[in-house]
Amino acid sequence: MAPAPSSRESVTAPVIRAYARYGRQAGTWLQGYAARGGRVYCGAGCSACCNMPIRVSLAEALVTAQAITVDQRRGMAAHAAAVIANARSAPSDEAYVHRHRTEVGFCPLLDRATGSCTAYDVRPTRCRDTFSAFPAVYCAVGTLEAMSPRQRREYHREVARTPGTDGEWHFIAPLEHLSEPVWTAAARAMQDAWSVQVWGDFWVLTTLADHEPFMRAIEAGRARQAWDIARRLDLAHPAVLEIG
């Protein structure tokens, strides 16, 4: 008889299956979109969005943490510390996002020389479902903010004319909707295995996923204890860590 899966395996396995299902469905949708004349500008070497803050589940963070190298873990931990510092000092959500992109900077899993992700197969949901119907310059920090009122009106008119968008922004809305079952699978798996769900910043959770005392507290369903452990690690802030 095969051994029973650990609680971590029972949480990550549904997410990995959901990733594969999303990949198949997104591929089919993209083929149909191209056949209808649609264009997606994302591709190998395009990394303009890789300095955006990302919200994930601990289930997704575990998938990443279990696959990356020791050096990559160090980079993730350093990035997590910068995320926490930003969360503590940012005066608003808008400032938090802007400072993340301009000061916290690009994900340490990004190879800046090639523009490619060094952990592509284990990247989280938000990295998988973000596709742009406009050139990469529109995804870069500062582009939309620097537009004049006339340019912004023209941008929104062009977005409204572009199939696949939500009519307001240039990202491909149906591909984001297709990814929602991944988050549902993660939520259900965490609840079933641990009786607690954990959500938050990608780099913070990936760092916590590599910390055994934190994970043992989560596996035991001890939310308060897990929070206290994260606090002692200087990785607890309501803006980037939710346990409940």
RAVENLIN-V431310 format. One record per backbone hydrogen bond with DSSP energy under -1.0 kcal/mol. CO is the residue of the C=O (numbers start at 0). NH is the residue of the N-H. E is the energy in kcal/mol with one decimal. If there is no record, write none. Layout:
CO_NH_E, CO_NH_E
//
This chain:
5_9_-2.4, 7_11_-2.6, 8_12_-2.6, 11_15_-2.6, 12_16_-2.3, 13_17_-2.2, 14_18_-2.6, 15_19_-2.0, 16_20_-2.3, 17_21_-2.6, 18_22_-2.6, 19_23_-2.0, 20_24_-2.5, 21_25_-3.3, 22_26_-2.1, 23_27_-2.1, 24_28_-2.4, 25_29_-2.8, 26_30_-2.0, 27_31_-1.9, 28_32_-2.5, 29_33_-2.5, 30_34_-2.0, 31_35_-1.4, 32_37_-2.9, 33_36_-1.5, 42_45_-2.2, 46_49_-1.7, 48_51_-1.5, 49_106_-2.2, 53_201_-2.0, 55_199_-2.4, 56_60_-2.2, 57_61_-2.5, 58_62_-1.5, 59_63_-1.8, 60_64_-3.2, 61_65_-2.4, 63_66_-1.6, 63_67_-1.3, 68_72_-2.2, 69_73_-2.0, 70_74_-2.0, 71_75_-2.4, 72_76_-2.5, 73_77_-2.2, 74_78_-2.0, 75_79_-2.5, 76_80_-2.0, 77_81_-1.6, 78_82_-2.2, 79_83_-2.4, 80_84_-2.1, 81_85_-2.1, 82_86_-2.6, 83_87_-2.1, 84_88_-1.2, 85_89_-2.4, 91_95_-2.4, 92_96_-2.3, 93_97_-2.4, 94_98_-2.9, 95_99_-2.1, 96_100_-2.1, 97_101_-2.1, 98_102_-2.9, 98_103_-2.1, 99_104_-2.6, 106_109_-1.9, 108_117_-3.2, 110_114_-2.8, 115_110_-3.2, 118_121_-1.5, 119_122_-1.2, 123_127_-1.1, 124_128_-2.0, 130_171_-2.6, 131_40_-2.5, 134_137_-1.9, 135_138_-1.7, 139_142_-1.3, 141_145_-1.7, 143_146_-1.2, 147_151_-2.8, 148_152_-2.1, 149_153_-2.2, 150_154_-2.5, 151_155_-2.4, 152_156_-2.0, 153_157_-2.5, 154_158_-2.5, 155_159_-2.3, 156_160_-1.1, 158_161_-1.3, 161_164_-1.3, 163_172_-1.9, 169_132_-2.9, 172_176_-2.1, 173_177_-2.0, 176_179_-1.2, 178_181_-1.8, 179_183_-2.0, 180_184_-2.5, 181_185_-2.2, 182_186_-2.5, 183_187_-2.5, 184_188_-2.4, 185_189_-2.4, 186_190_-2.3, 187_191_-2.6, 188_192_-2.3, 189_193_-2.8, 190_194_-1.4, 196_243_-2.5, 197_57_-2.5, 198_241_-2.9, 199_55_-3.1, 200_204_-2.8, 201_205_-2.2, 202_206_-1.6, 203_207_-2.4, 204_208_-2.6, 207_210_-2.1, 210_214_-2.2, 211_215_-2.9, 212_216_-1.9, 213_217_-2.1, 214_218_-2.8, 215_219_-1.4, 216_221_-2.7, 217_220_-1.9, 220_222_-1.3, 221_225_-2.3, 222_226_-2.4, 223_227_-2.4, 224_228_-2.2, 225_229_-2.5, 226_230_-2.6, 227_231_-2.3, 228_232_-1.6, 229_234_-3.2, 230_233_-1.6, 236_239_-2.0, 236_240_-1.6, 239_200_-2.1, 241_198_-2.3
//
